Amino acid sequence: MGCLFSKQDKKGTSFKDSLKKKISQSKKQAAEIRVKTQENNLNTSKYSFNLQVSKSLEREQLGSNLDLKINEQDGSVFKNYTLIDSRFKGCQNSLINYCIVSHNLTQSVRYIRQLNWDCLTKPAIVEYLQKKKLEHINLPEIYEIYSDPKNYYLIEDYCSGNTLSAYLRENGSVSEQKGIQIMYQMLTLFEYLHSQHLYHGELQLESFMFSDESQNPVLKLVDIEPLFSKTVYHKEGEQVYYYSPEFCKTRQKQKQCDIWAIGMIGYQLLTNYHPQKSGTQLTIQQITKNIIRGGMRLDCIDFERFSDNCKSFIRKLLTYESKQRISIQQALESTWIKQINNSQKTVEAFQQMRNVKKLKNINNVQACILLLMVNHFNSQQKLFFASIFNTFDTNRDQKISFDELQEAYRSLYPGQNYEEIIELFKKVDFDKNGFLDFHEFIIAAVDKASLLTNQHLLVTFKMIDKNHSGKISIDEILNICSLDYNCVKFNFDKTSKDQNNNMTFTQFKELMLSLL
């Protein structure tokens, strides 16, 4: 398959309006496909099997390894997706090779990221993702991987918002409070990435996009390929202006390089001005010499209108000597960043958590299916839950301890009885390890009544039923999640199946509706 993506200029009708129209048309076509799907004669015969397995197995496995798999599939990606637009969004981001598609069954709008390969060595990002998932609210979630003889295709989150550069062009500089919100998201993301020993080294405004066009969208790092390259990944251009002095000297990616780039982006967001740029057209060699020489002046008149804490914070990120530069952890503990107001999110979080009181017993198979359904039908709600989760996770270690939950509750409701928190924590901590991970949190908090509709269940059943037999096998469940075979078999055996250990749609529906 050749290149699917063109980068033609968009003229005439607004690209965003045109894209929204295409997405609407695609959803209509997908709805027609689903109607035909519903007409399939799904086998609903029932057989009852109930193998006796010790309760200790259920307790041991519950809540463990709930990760959904990123499956690699050979063949055309368009057997499951319909092309909406072969060009990147209106800002013409030259960093990323994307097209926009919708899932034929679920209508979910996604990006397809195209990666070239030589049939000998897989792209580094594919190698990494097959071993370990990258999970952070400020990264695009990757759902599937397809391959053909020339390319790999990553199916990932669709962002309808602007890049940071397009945002500046349309809105000018950001307010100080908006700057805190954006910088906080960048810093927490790179604290996570650096903990995974992943360094970018080529950050610029175009590296980031907003998830949507709402008032408080999530910032996403969409330019992720450089994280998996030890050398410069992109052809050198705009990103050179964000290089740190030590990177210009050594060309080695390290934590301090990303911290410097975040500082440059922050300064540019606040002032709509880049201190390394002038009216004179410079070569890449001249730009790097200027950076190495140092003496960069942060004297834009617009910068002076910000608070002393703000100006001090940016200057610490842009300290010339890398050893004296502030660390990400120090930046997150700074007075300026700590002004971010999460009190309303915390209130919303506890309101959401109180719904957990009604949570019924849930097994791992049900949990993985719920995660799959949330990805396809409730992606916006998932972003909301992620922001709530991060509000509780005060030490940013990707899990919530009982102490963190209790401290948040104490700050909002001083003097209140903490028995409610103990009850909530016990209900959501499925694996009883003393922490809540994001999967446990979302499984507990998601609105199951709106998620487990007949339409959603039927589409989900068809997605899992890869061989289109009208039944789901244990292997097909294992194909979507990282559970142990015995764990899946144990939970499968408690549900009525046919003689061949398969589950029909009626049985699948009964399994999931038992959570209501």
N, C-alpha and C positions, 0 to 999 in steps of 0.2 A: 504494500500500500504506500502511495506517495504521501507528500505533505498535504495535510488536510486544512492547513491554516493559512489564510492570506492576511496581509496587513494593508489593505487598501484604505485610502482616505474616505471618510464618510461625509457626504455633502447632501444638501437638501433637507429632508425630514430629519428631525432630532434622532440621533442614534438610540438614545434611551427610550424614546416613544416607540421607535421601530422595533426595538428589542422586546419591549413589553407586549407589543402586538403579536410578535412571533411566539413568545412564551405562551400567550393566551391561546393561540391557534394550536400549538403543540399539546397543551393540556386538553383541549377539546378532542384532538385525535386520540390521545391516550385514553380518554374517557370512553371513546367508542371501542377501543381495544379491550378495555375492562368489561364492557357490556358483553362482548363476545365471549370473554373468559368465563363470565358468570353462567353462560349458557352451556358450558361443558358439563357433561354428566359425570360428576365426581362420585366415586364409589363410596357409599355410606354404610356398608355392612359392618357389623360389630362382632368382635370376639373378646372374651374376657380372659386376661392372663394376670396373675398376681404372684410373682416370684417372691419368696421371703428373703429379704436382705436385711442385715442388722441395721438398727437405727444409728449406730455409731458411724456408718458410712455416710448416711445422710448429713449428720452433724459435721463430719469432717469435710465434706465436699461443698456444703452450702456456702455460697458467696466466694468461692475461690475460682481464679482464672476465668473471670467473666468477659475477658477481652473478645471482641469480635475479630475474626480472621480477616486479613487482607489477602484474598485469593488471587493467584495469578492464573489467567485464562488465555489460552491460545485462540487465535482467530479474530475476526472483525469485532470491534467494540460496538458497531452499529447493529448487531443482532439484538442488543438489549437497550440501545439508546437511539434517539432521533436527533439529528443535527438541527439546531435552532439557528446558530450563526457561526460562520467559520472564521470570523474576525474577532479580535479582542475588543473590549469595550472602548467607548469613545475617546478615552484619554490616550489610546494607542501606546500602551505599555510595551516597550521594545524588549524588556527583559525576559518576558515569559511567552512561551508558545502555547496558547490556549485556543480552544473553541468551546462553544456553549451548547449543551445538549439537555434533553430531558429523558428520564427513564420511561420506557414504554409502558410499564405497568403502574408505577407510583406517581408519575408526573413530576417527580423531584427534578429540579433544575440543577445541573452540575457543570463544572468545568472539566474538560479533558486536557490534561497536560501531556504534550508529546515530547518524548525523549528519544533521540537517535541512538542506535547502537550498532555494533559491527558483527553481531551474531557470535562473538567469541567472549566478550566481557560484558556482563550486565552493567547498566549504569549504577554508580555507587549508591544512589538513593534507593534503588530497587533492592539491592543487596541488603541495605540497612533495614528497610521496612519489612523484609521477609523474616528478619530476626527479632526486630523490636519495633513496636508502634511508637510514633511520636504523638503524645497527647498533651495538648495545652490549648486553652481557650483562644490564644492569639496565633495559633497555627491552623492552616486549613486541614480539616479532617480528610484523610484519604480512605476511600471505601473499597475500591477494587483496582486491580492492575490487569491490563490486557497487553498482549504482545503479538507482533507479527514479525516477519523476517527483517524488517527495517527499523521498527520503532517499538518503544514501550509507551503505554498510555495509562496515566494515573487518573482515576475518577475521584474528584474531590469537591469540596464546598464551593458553591457559587457565591461570589460577592457582588452585590448590586451597587455598592457605594463607590466613591472615588478613590484614586490613589492620593497620597498626601500632596503630591505635586499638583494634581488637578484640583484638590481642595483649596490649596493656596491661590491658584489662578482664579478660582470662582469666588472665594470668600476673603482673600487677603490674610493677614496674620491672625493668629488665634489669640483668645483672651488668656490671661494667666491661669484661670481655673481650668480651661480647656487644655492648656499646655500641661498642667499637672496630670490630668486624666490620661493624655496620650503618652506622656513620658513614663508614667507609672506602669502602663501596659507594656511598653517596650522593655523596661527594666525587669519586670517580673518574668517576661518571656525569656530574656537572655540570661537571667539567673538560672532558669530551668535548662536552657540549651547548653550553657557552659557546664552545668552539673553533669550533662551527658557527654562532655568533651567535644561539643560541636561549636565551631567558631565560624562566623560568616565572613568577615573581612572585606565585604564589598557593599555594605549598606549605603542606601541613598533614599531620597524621598519616594522614588518609584518602587522601592522594595515593599512598601506597605500599602494596604487597601483597607477601607472600611467595609464591614460586613454588609451593611445596608444603608439606606438613606434616612434612618430615623434620627431623633435628637441625640441619642446616646448609643451609637453603634459600637461594635467591637472592632478593634484594630487587628488586622491579620497580616502576618509576614507571608507574602505570597511568593517572594523570590527566595525559594528554599534550596535550590540546587547548590549554591556556593557553600552551604553548610557541609556538604559531602565531598568537597574538592579541596585538597591541600594547597593547590596553586590557584592563581586567579582564574575564575570560571568564565566570566564575561569578557568580551572584547573591551579593552579599556576605553572608557569614555567619561560619562558624567560622574561615575563613582569615584574617580580619581580625586575629585574635590573633597571627598569625605575620608580619604586615607589619613591615617595617623602618621606622625613623623617617623616612628620606629618601623612601620610597615613600609614606608617609602625607602628606608635604608636596607631592610632585611628581606622583605617580601614574605615574611612568615606570619601566618594568621595566629592570633592569640587573643585572650580576653580583652586586653587593654585597647586593641584596635577597634573592637565593637563598642567599647565604652566611649572612645573618642567620637566615633561616627554618630552615636546616639546624641552626644553633646552638640555636634554640628547640626543634626536634624532639629534638635530642640531649639537652638538659636535661630535657625531659619524659620521654624514655625512661629516663633514669637515675634520676629521682626520682618519676615518676608524678604530677608536679605541674607546672602551667603558671604561671609567675610573673606573667603579665598577667591571670590570672583571679582573681576574688574571689567571695565568697558573694553579692555584690550583682549583680543583673541590670543590665547596662549597655547603652546604645544603641551602634550602630556609631560614631556621632560621638563619644561619650564615650570609647570604646576608643581611637580614633585620636588624640584629644587627649592621653590618658594616655601613649601611645607617643611622641608628639612631645615631650611635657614631659620624658620621660626619667626617670632615677633608678630604673629597674627594679632590684630587689634579688634577687640569686640566693642567698637565705639559707635555703632549705629545709633543715631539719635532716638530711634524707637525703642531701643533696648533700655534706655534710661528711665522709661516710664514704669518699668516693672519694679517689684519689691526688691529690697536688698537681699532677702533670702533667695529669691529667684535668680538674681544675677550672680550671687556667690555660688549657687548650685551649678549653673551652666559653666562658670569659669573652672570649677573643680573637675568637671568632666573633660574640659579642654586644657588641662595642665600639660605642658609640653613634655616633661619627663614622665615616662610611663610608670616608673616606680613611685612617683609622687601623686599620680592620678588617683582619684577616688575610686574605690571598688564598687561593684554593683550593690553589694550588701550595704555598704556605707551610704550609697545614694538612696537606697530604699528606706533607710533609717533617718534620712536628713529631715530637717524641720520643714523644708518646702514641700517635699513629696508627702509628708505625713499630714498635710492639710487636706488631702483628698477626703471627701465626705462620703462615708459608707453607711451612715446611720440609717438612712431610709431603706437601703438594701437589706440591712440586718433585720429591720422590722418586717419587711416582706419575707425574708428568709424564715423567720420564726412562724409567720402566718402560714407559710407553705409547709413547714415541718409539722405543724399541728395536724395536718391532714394525715400524717403517718400513723396517728393513733388508730386509724381505721384499717391499717395495713393488714392484709391476710397473709397467712403462711405462703411462701413462694419458694419454688425450687429453682435450681440452676438453669434448667431448660426453659422454663417460663421467663427467667430473668434475661437470658440471652435473646430470646425472641422479642421481649420488650425493648431491649437496646436496639435491635435491628429495626423495629417499628418506629422508635423515636428518631432514628437517623433519617428515615424516609418520610415520615409524616409530621414530625414535630421538631424540625431542626431549629426553628426560632425559639421554641420553649427550651430546647437544650442549651442554647446560648444564655438564656435567662438563668437556668439552673447553674450553669458554669460560673456566672458572675456572683450568684448567691454563695456557691461553694467556696469561691475565692475570698468572699467576705469573712467567712468563718475561719479559713485556713490562714491564720495570721502569721505563721512562720514560713508559709509558702513552700511546704514540703510535699504538696499534692495529696495530702490526707488531713482529716480533721480528727483531733484528739478530743477526748471528753473534756479536758481542761479548757481547750479553745472554745468548745461549745458552751461550757458553763460560764466562762469569762464574758462571752458576748451576751449571754442571757442576763448576767449580773449587771452589766453596764446599762442595759436597757430597762430592766425590771428590778431595781435594787430592793432588797427586803422580801422578794417573792420566794415562794417555796420552790426548791430545785428538784423536787420529785418528778416534775414533768420532764425535765431534761434527762434524768436517769432513764425514764420510761422510753423517751424518744430514741435515745442512744442505743439502748438494748434492742429495740425493734429494727433499727437500720443497720446495725453492725452484724451483718449476716454471718461472717466467718469468725466472729467473736475474737478478733485479734486486737481489740482495743482502739481501733481507728476506723473512720469512715472514708473509703475511697470514693472517687467521683461516680463510679458505676453503681455502687451501693446507694449513694445519695439520689441519683436520678431515677433508679428503679423504684425507690420508696416514694419519691415526691411527685412523679409524673401523674397527670390526670388520666387515669386508666379508663374512665368511662368514655371520654372523648377519643381516646386512642383505639380502644378495642371495639370498633364498629364492625359490622359484618363486611363492609366494603374493604376496610383495612386488613381484616383477617384473611379474606379471600386472596387479596393481592400478595400478602406476606406468604401465605401458603404456596402460591404459585412461584414465588421467588425461591423458596427453599426447595421446592420440588424440581430439581434441576433436570431430571430425566423425563419430566412431564407425564409421569405415570398416574397422576391423580392421588398419589399417596406419598407420605414422607417416611424415610427410613432413618435409622440411627446414624448411618454414614452421612446422610444429607444434613442432619443436625450438626454433626461434627465438622462438616464443611464450612459452617458459618461461625463457629466459635472455638475457643481454645480449651474446652472442657476435656476431662479424662473420659475415656470410653466407658469405664465402669460407672462413673457418675451419671452419664447420659442414659446408659442402659437401666440403671436403678430407677431413674425418674420416668423413663419410657415404660418400664414394666408396670408402673402403677396406673397407667392409662390403657384403656381398652384398645386393642390393635387387631389386625387380621392375623391369619395363620402364619404369614411370613414376617411377622414382627414389624409391620408398617402401620402408620397412622393415617386414617382418612381425614378429609376436611371436617366432617362432623365431629370426630374425636378431637381434632386439633382445636376446633372452636370451643368445645366443652372444656378443654384443658385451660385455655386462656381466659374464658369467661368466668371460670371459678375464682378469679382474682377480684371480681367485682363484688 
